[in-house]
Amino acid sequence: MNLLFDVKIIIRTTLPEVLYMTPRVDETRCIGCGLCVQLCPDLFMVDPRQIAIVTGVADSPESIERLEAAVDYCPVQAISL
């Protein structure tokens, strides 16, 4: 018995996964305590009105972890992703 198989080889290329998170601050909730700035000084600053503003994007595993902590520990839940 002679069997012929049509074999197709599929080559998949995997690109490096781009992982980033962009935080948002609800200005109506923010009390300007600065905890987010302490946890993520590269992502937040407190403006003259005493409200946190976003100054960057979390683009590494470490910065994403710190950002998630800022979201979890914000005393008024003013930060979202």
Phi, psi and omega per residue, in radians:
M1 nan 2.220 -3.095
N2 -2.015 1.991 -3.127
L3 -1.886 2.342 3.070
L4 -1.947 2.345 3.141
F5 -2.056 2.377 3.029
D6 -1.650 1.868 -3.064
V7 -1.829 2.175 3.077
K8 -1.955 2.250 3.111
I9 -1.781 2.155 3.115
I10 -1.817 2.116 3.115
I11 -1.783 2.102 3.112
R12 -1.838 2.298 3.049
T13 -1.844 2.331 3.114
T14 -1.874 2.183 3.096
L15 -1.497 2.643 3.085
P16 -1.022 2.374 -3.120
E17 -1.260 2.186 3.103
V18 -1.552 2.066 -3.071
L19 -2.146 2.091 3.083
Y20 -2.669 2.744 3.095
M21 -2.351 2.393 3.100
T22 -1.943 2.014 3.139
P23 -1.372 2.783 3.026
R24 -2.276 2.514 3.099
V25 -2.019 2.224 3.054
D26 -1.441 1.825 -3.071
E27 -1.121 -0.401 3.125
T28 -1.341 -0.326 3.124
R29 -1.756 -0.540 -3.026
C30 -1.049 2.347 3.112
I31 -1.896 0.073 3.078
G32 1.205 0.516 -3.101
C33 -1.210 -0.431 3.080
G34 1.502 0.085 3.127
L35 -1.069 -0.698 3.116
C36 -1.085 -0.650 3.123
V37 -1.177 -0.678 3.106
Q38 -1.131 -0.703 -3.129
L39 -1.363 -0.611 -3.048
C40 -2.397 1.223 -3.106
P41 -1.108 -0.343 3.108
D42 -1.481 -0.117 -3.088
L43 -2.020 -0.387 -3.059
F44 -2.361 2.712 2.919
M45 -2.576 2.759 3.095
V46 -1.733 2.185 -3.094
D47 -1.453 3.057 -3.108
P48 -1.026 -0.376 3.101
R49 -1.423 0.022 -3.065
Q50 1.149 0.736 3.068
I51 -2.212 2.370 3.119
A52 -1.223 2.428 3.048
I53 -2.213 2.644 -3.127
V54 -1.453 2.292 -3.130
T55 -2.112 0.008 -3.103
G56 -2.860 -3.051 -3.123
V57 -2.198 2.391 3.078
A58 -1.361 1.983 -3.043
D59 -2.241 0.324 3.042
S60 -2.414 2.761 3.127
P61 -0.977 -0.647 -3.139
E62 -1.192 -0.769 -3.129
S63 -1.226 -0.562 3.076
I64 -1.160 -0.712 3.110
E65 -1.099 -0.757 3.107
R66 -1.149 -0.670 3.113
L67 -1.117 -0.763 3.110
E68 -1.066 -0.637 3.072
A69 -1.136 -0.711 3.117
A70 -1.086 -0.710 3.092
V71 -1.089 -0.809 -3.094
D72 -1.164 -0.648 -3.029
Y73 -1.685 -0.065 3.094
C74 -1.026 2.127 -3.032
P75 -1.157 -0.304 -3.131
V76 -2.105 0.240 3.137
Q77 0.868 0.830 -3.115
A78 -1.556 -0.188 -3.081
I79 -1.833 2.323 3.066
S80 -2.321 2.919 3.140
L81 -1.978 nan nan
